[in-house]
């Protein structure tokens, strides 16, 4: 039986050592990834609670919305799309606004009529 030459066996043992180092490196990486995977739910929960806390702080410190004298935005409409009936105060304010706008329009028309020769 022929013995392997020492050059060939040293080449083989060098390759084995390289492969063993790479295998050990892969095992370390695998263990690190498994540890990170076990810690991931706790990190996600901590992040979620931190985001909720920040949102709550932003909501508390943000300025209040500016009231536009009782006017409602599109979100205040009911689901069926019908606007809610106006209260007496809002109805009175709407009548006064329309009267003032009508008087302004009538004044503009009158001034234009006098300006035309």
Z-matrix of the N, CA and C atoms (Angstrom, degrees):
N
C 1 1.419
C 2 1.517 1 107.80
N 3 1.303 2 115.38 1 134.05
C 4 1.459 3 120.26 2 -175.67
C 5 1.519 4 109.69 3 -86.40
N 6 1.305 5 114.25 4 135.23
C 7 1.451 6 119.49 5 177.84
C 8 1.521 7 109.46 6 -84.99
N 9 1.315 8 117.06 7 142.97
C 10 1.463 9 117.69 8 178.68
C 11 1.515 10 109.65 9 -68.02
N 12 1.296 11 113.19 10 147.11
C 13 1.459 12 117.10 11 -178.71
C 14 1.526 13 108.89 12 -70.09
N 15 1.350 14 118.03 13 149.39
C 16 1.452 15 120.55 14 -177.74
C 17 1.522 16 113.10 15 -62.36
N 18 1.329 17 118.25 16 -30.25
C 19 1.463 18 120.20 17 179.43
C 20 1.531 19 109.47 18 -67.05
N 21 1.333 20 114.89 19 -42.07
C 22 1.464 21 119.42 20 -178.77
C 23 1.527 22 110.26 21 -67.52
N 24 1.320 23 118.36 22 -40.20
C 25 1.460 24 120.90 23 -179.09
C 26 1.536 25 111.31 24 -70.35
N 27 1.332 26 117.40 25 -35.07
C 28 1.461 27 118.55 26 177.75
C 29 1.525 28 110.97 27 -68.74
N 30 1.340 29 115.81 28 -34.11
C 31 1.458 30 119.83 29 177.24
C 32 1.527 31 109.25 30 -65.99
N 33 1.313 32 116.67 31 -41.26
C 34 1.449 33 122.16 32 -179.85
C 35 1.538 34 110.47 33 -66.62
N 36 1.328 35 117.16 34 -43.31
C 37 1.458 36 119.04 35 -179.73
C 38 1.542 37 111.15 36 -67.97
N 39 1.323 38 118.10 37 -33.04
C 40 1.467 39 120.81 38 176.40
C 41 1.527 40 109.95 39 -65.84
N 42 1.323 41 116.26 40 -40.75
C 43 1.462 42 119.89 41 177.90
C 44 1.523 43 110.52 42 -66.02
N 45 1.342 44 116.23 43 -39.36
C 46 1.463 45 119.57 44 177.99
C 47 1.527 46 111.03 45 -63.09
N 48 1.324 47 116.93 46 -43.81
C 49 1.465 48 120.03 47 178.33
C 50 1.527 49 110.78 48 -61.77
N 51 1.317 50 117.15 49 -42.31
C 52 1.470 51 120.94 50 178.42
C 53 1.527 52 110.16 51 -61.59
N 54 1.336 53 115.64 52 -44.77
C 55 1.463 54 119.40 53 179.45
C 56 1.526 55 111.35 54 -65.39
N 57 1.325 56 117.19 55 -38.34
C 58 1.460 57 120.22 56 178.06
C 59 1.534 58 110.84 57 -64.51
N 60 1.348 59 117.15 58 -41.35
C 61 1.468 60 120.16 59 177.35
C 62 1.523 61 110.82 60 -62.61
N 63 1.332 62 116.23 61 -43.87
C 64 1.463 63 119.96 62 179.27
C 65 1.523 64 111.22 63 -64.43
N 66 1.342 65 116.77 64 -38.37
C 67 1.461 66 120.28 65 178.61
C 68 1.530 67 110.01 66 -65.68
N 69 1.341 68 116.53 67 -41.51
C 70 1.462 69 119.69 68 178.16
C 71 1.529 70 110.48 69 -63.84
N 72 1.319 71 116.15 70 -40.89
C 73 1.476 72 120.74 71 177.61
C 74 1.529 73 110.60 72 -61.59
N 75 1.328 74 116.29 73 -43.35
C 76 1.472 75 120.20 74 178.74
C 77 1.520 76 111.23 75 -64.79
N 78 1.341 77 118.12 76 -38.43
C 79 1.460 78 120.68 77 177.38
C 80 1.530 79 110.84 78 -63.75
N 81 1.337 80 116.59 79 -41.41
C 82 1.470 81 119.63 80 178.01
C 83 1.529 82 110.85 81 -63.08
N 84 1.332 83 115.82 82 -44.17
C 85 1.472 84 119.05 83 178.87
C 86 1.527 85 111.08 84 -63.10
N 87 1.335 86 116.29 85 -40.60
C 88 1.459 87 120.21 86 179.57
C 89 1.526 88 110.61 87 -63.46
N 90 1.333 89 117.28 88 -42.82
C 91 1.462 90 120.62 89 178.58
C 92 1.529 91 110.81 90 -64.34
N 93 1.335 92 116.04 91 -40.06
C 94 1.462 93 119.89 92 178.52
C 95 1.534 94 110.57 93 -63.38
N 96 1.324 95 116.56 94 -43.77
C 97 1.466 96 120.03 95 179.51
C 98 1.528 97 111.55 96 -66.26
N 99 1.326 98 117.44 97 -38.31
C 100 1.462 99 119.64 98 177.67
C 101 1.528 100 110.79 99 -64.96
N 102 1.328 101 116.40 100 -39.51
C 103 1.470 102 120.11 101 177.98
C 104 1.525 103 110.03 102 -63.87
N 105 1.345 104 116.26 103 -43.19
C 106 1.469 105 119.34 104 178.20
C 107 1.525 106 110.74 105 -63.68
N 108 1.334 107 116.57 106 -37.96
C 109 1.456 108 120.40 107 179.68
C 110 1.525 109 111.41 108 -65.57
N 111 1.338 110 117.54 109 -36.50
C 112 1.460 111 120.21 110 177.19
C 113 1.527 112 111.33 111 -69.36
N 114 1.331 113 117.06 112 -33.09
C 115 1.467 114 120.91 113 -177.70
C 116 1.530 115 112.58 114 -83.98
N 117 1.322 116 117.87 115 -14.17
C 118 1.462 117 121.62 116 -174.13
C 119 1.529 118 113.61 117 -60.80
N 120 1.341 119 121.32 118 -45.76
C 121 1.477 120 118.77 119 179.59
C 122 1.522 121 112.83 120 -60.07
N 123 1.329 122 116.80 121 -39.05
C 124 1.469 123 119.20 122 179.66
C 125 1.531 124 110.17 123 -66.33
N 126 1.335 125 117.21 124 -40.14
C 127 1.464 126 120.15 125 178.38
C 128 1.523 127 110.68 126 -64.38
N 129 1.345 128 116.40 127 -41.61
C 130 1.462 129 119.48 128 -179.44
C 131 1.526 130 110.82 129 -64.96
N 132 1.326 131 116.48 130 -40.34
C 133 1.470 132 119.93 131 178.52
C 134 1.527 133 110.96 132 -64.69
N 135 1.337 134 116.51 133 -41.64
C 136 1.468 135 119.92 134 178.28
C 137 1.525 136 110.40 135 -63.83
N 138 1.313 137 116.35 136 -40.25
C 139 1.470 138 120.13 137 179.12
C 140 1.523 139 110.46 138 -64.90
N 141 1.349 140 116.10 139 -42.04
C 142 1.459 141 120.17 140 179.88
C 143 1.527 142 110.84 141 -62.87
N 144 1.316 143 116.97 142 -43.61
C 145 1.469 144 119.22 143 179.84
C 146 1.524 145 110.71 144 -67.58
N 147 1.328 146 118.00 145 -36.59
C 148 1.462 147 121.02 146 177.49
C 149 1.530 148 110.70 147 -64.53
N 150 1.345 149 116.42 148 -41.68
C 151 1.468 150 119.47 149 178.41
C 152 1.531 151 111.18 150 -65.39
N 153 1.335 152 116.93 151 -39.17
C 154 1.467 153 119.53 152 177.50
C 155 1.525 154 110.55 153 -63.59
N 156 1.326 155 115.77 154 -41.51
C 157 1.467 156 119.90 155 179.52
C 158 1.527 157 110.68 156 -63.73
N 159 1.342 158 116.41 157 -42.69
C 160 1.468 159 119.41 158 178.63
C 161 1.521 160 111.43 159 -64.65
N 162 1.331 161 117.02 160 -40.45
C 163 1.465 162 120.10 161 178.52
C 164 1.525 163 110.71 162 -63.92
N 165 1.334 164 116.48 163 -39.76
C 166 1.460 165 119.86 164 179.20
C 167 1.528 166 110.40 165 -65.98
N 168 1.347 167 116.89 166 -41.34
C 169 1.462 168 119.75 167 178.20
C 170 1.527 169 111.45 168 -64.85
N 171 1.347 170 116.72 169 -41.04
C 172 1.463 171 119.60 170 178.14
C 173 1.524 172 110.91 171 -62.76
N 174 1.329 173 116.56 172 -39.56
C 175 1.459 174 119.93 173 -179.94
C 176 1.527 175 111.04 174 -67.20
N 177 1.328 176 116.86 175 -36.19
C 178 1.459 177 119.38 176 -179.80
C 179 1.520 178 112.04 177 -73.28
N 180 1.330 179 117.28 178 -35.34
C 181 1.462 180 120.15 179 -175.70
C 182 1.518 181 113.34 180 -90.82
N 183 1.327 182 117.90 181 -10.25
C 184 1.462 183 118.99 182 -178.88
C 185 1.523 184 109.65 183 -73.49
N 186 1.330 185 117.03 184 149.83
C 187 1.466 186 119.36 185 179.47
C 188 1.526 187 110.49 186 -69.09
N 189 1.320 188 115.29 187 155.16
C 190 1.449 189 120.13 188 179.51
C 191 1.522 190 109.70 189 -70.76
N 192 1.313 191 115.70 190 153.67
C 193 1.452 192 120.92 191 179.50
C 194 1.528 193 109.63 192 -66.93
N 195 1.314 194 116.01 193 145.90
C 196 1.459 195 121.09 194 -179.80
C 197 1.526 196 108.77 195 -79.52
N 198 1.302 197 116.35 196 127.95
C 199 1.455 198 120.80 197 178.88
C 200 1.525 199 108.78 198 -81.15
N 201 1.316 200 116.63 199 132.78
C 202 1.462 201 121.60 200 179.92
C 203 1.525 202 110.28 201 -103.71
N 204 1.318 203 115.59 202 50.59
C 205 1.451 204 122.84 203 175.88
C 206 1.525 205 111.77 204 57.44
N 207 1.292 206 116.10 205 45.19
C 208 1.452 207 119.94 206 173.62
C 209 1.510 208 115.30 207 85.24
N 210 1.319 209 119.46 208 -0.22
C 211 1.460 210 119.10 209 179.11
C 212 1.513 211 108.79 210 -73.44
N 213 1.277 212 115.93 211 146.79
C 214 1.451 213 121.62 212 -175.87
C 215 1.520 214 109.98 213 -107.60
N 216 1.311 215 115.50 214 150.33
C 217 1.447 216 121.17 215 176.56
C 218 1.511 217 110.83 216 -88.54
N 219 1.317 218 117.26 217 179.27
C 220 1.472 219 120.12 218 -177.50
C 221 1.525 220 112.40 219 -68.03
N 222 1.329 221 118.62 220 -18.27
C 223 1.458 222 120.12 221 -179.03
C 224 1.523 223 112.00 222 -77.95
N 225 1.319 224 117.27 223 -16.12
C 226 1.452 225 118.87 224 -176.67
C 227 1.528 226 112.10 225 -83.28
N 228 1.329 227 117.35 226 -6.53
C 229 1.458 228 119.47 227 179.16
C 230 1.520 229 109.62 228 -71.12
N 231 1.300 230 115.81 229 149.67
C 232 1.455 231 119.96 230 178.61
C 233 1.523 232 109.09 231 -70.58
N 234 1.313 233 116.26 232 168.77
C 235 1.460 234 120.68 233 -176.72
C 236 1.527 235 111.90 234 -64.78
N 237 1.324 236 118.38 235 -30.54
C 238 1.451 237 120.07 236 -178.24
C 239 1.529 238 111.98 237 -79.45
N 240 1.320 239 118.74 238 -3.88
C 241 1.459 240 121.94 239 175.25
C 242 1.515 241 114.01 240 90.82
N 243 1.313 242 118.15 241 -3.69
C 244 1.462 243 119.46 242 -179.63
C 245 1.525 244 109.05 243 -83.90
N 246 1.339 245 117.44 244 133.20
C 247 1.465 246 118.59 245 176.78
C 248 1.522 247 109.86 246 -72.85
N 249 1.311 248 115.39 247 151.26
C 250 1.450 249 118.92 248 179.59
C 251 1.528 250 108.80 249 -73.33
N 252 1.311 251 118.54 250 152.37
C 253 1.463 252 120.21 251 179.60
C 254 1.535 253 110.45 252 -67.49
N 255 1.334 254 115.40 253 146.02
C 256 1.459 255 120.56 254 -178.53
C 257 1.529 256 110.33 255 -75.42
N 258 1.298 257 115.01 256 145.44
C 259 1.460 258 119.02 257 175.60
C 260 1.533 259 108.27 258 -75.74
N 261 1.311 260 116.96 259 169.42
C 262 1.466 261 120.64 260 -178.87
C 263 1.523 262 111.42 261 -61.60
N 264 1.308 263 116.54 262 -39.48
C 265 1.466 264 120.02 263 -179.28
C 266 1.532 265 110.47 264 -65.70
N 267 1.353 266 116.46 265 -44.95
C 268 1.461 267 119.49 266 179.08
C 269 1.518 268 111.23 267 -65.21
N 270 1.333 269 117.38 268 -38.37
C 271 1.465 270 121.50 269 178.56
C 272 1.529 271 110.48 270 -64.30
N 273 1.320 272 116.68 271 -41.91
C 274 1.471 273 121.17 272 177.57
C 275 1.534 274 110.17 273 -63.01
N 276 1.337 275 116.85 274 -45.60
C 277 1.470 276 119.99 275 178.50
C 278 1.525 277 111.80 276 -61.61
N 279 1.321 278 116.99 277 -39.46
C 280 1.464 279 120.60 278 179.44
C 281 1.528 280 110.59 279 -65.35
N 282 1.322 281 117.47 280 -40.24
C 283 1.471 282 120.56 281 178.37
C 284 1.528 283 110.75 282 -63.92
N 285 1.331 284 117.07 283 -42.99
C 286 1.468 285 120.26 284 179.64
C 287 1.524 286 110.43 285 -63.93
N 288 1.342 287 117.21 286 -42.94
C 289 1.472 288 120.15 287 178.84
C 290 1.524 289 110.69 288 -60.93
N 291 1.323 290 116.63 289 -45.31
C 292 1.465 291 118.89 290 -178.82
C 293 1.525 292 110.99 291 -65.70
N 294 1.323 293 118.57 292 -36.93
C 295 1.461 294 121.92 293 177.66
C 296 1.526 295 110.80 294 -64.20
N 297 1.330 296 116.82 295 -44.39
C 298 1.471 297 120.75 296 179.27
C 299 1.533 298 110.24 297 -63.78
N 300 1.322 299 116.87 298 -43.79
C 301 1.472 300 119.53 299 178.95
C 302 1.533 301 111.27 300 -64.30
N 303 1.323 302 117.38 301 -38.41
C 304 1.454 303 120.29 302 177.16
C 305 1.526 304 111.00 303 -64.01
N 306 1.342 305 117.95 304 -41.70
C 307 1.465 306 120.76 305 178.44
C 308 1.536 307 110.74 306 -63.75
N 309 1.309 308 117.34 307 -40.37
C 310 1.474 309 120.39 308 178.10
C 311 1.516 310 109.99 309 -63.91
N 312 1.330 311 117.81 310 -43.86
C 313 1.459 312 121.19 311 178.37
C 314 1.532 313 110.70 312 -62.84
N 315 1.322 314 117.15 313 -42.72
C 316 1.465 315 120.30 314 179.43
C 317 1.524 316 110.64 315 -63.84
N 318 1.344 317 117.89 316 -38.42
C 319 1.462 318 121.44 317 178.24
C 320 1.522 319 110.63 318 -64.58
N 321 1.321 320 116.88 319 -42.39
C 322 1.472 321 120.18 320 179.06
C 323 1.518 322 110.46 321 -63.99
N 324 1.324 323 117.38 322 -43.42
C 325 1.473 324 120.40 323 179.17
C 326 1.525 325 110.24 324 -63.59
N 327 1.317 326 118.51 325 -42.87
C 328 1.459 327 122.45 326 179.47
C 329 1.532 328 111.15 327 -62.48
N 330 1.331 329 117.37 328 -44.40
C 331 1.471 330 120.55 329 178.73
C 332 1.530 331 111.42 330 -65.09
N 333 1.319 332 117.13 331 -38.21
C 334 1.474 333 119.27 332 177.24
C 335 1.525 334 110.90 333 -66.96
N 336 1.326 335 117.97 334 -38.74
C 337 1.459 336 121.56 335 179.89
C 338 1.530 337 110.29 336 -63.58
N 339 1.339 338 116.79 337 -40.99
C 340 1.475 339 119.79 338 178.94
C 341 1.526 340 111.51 339 -70.77
N 342 1.345 341 116.99 340 -29.92
C 343 1.465 342 119.54 341 -177.95
C 344 1.517 343 111.40 342 -75.19
N 345 1.317 344 118.46 343 -25.38
C 346 1.470 345 120.87 344 179.98
C 347 1.532 346 107.88 345 -79.95
N 348 1.359 347 117.74 346 124.93
C 349 1.475 348 119.20 347 -177.76
C 350 1.516 349 114.47 348 -74.10
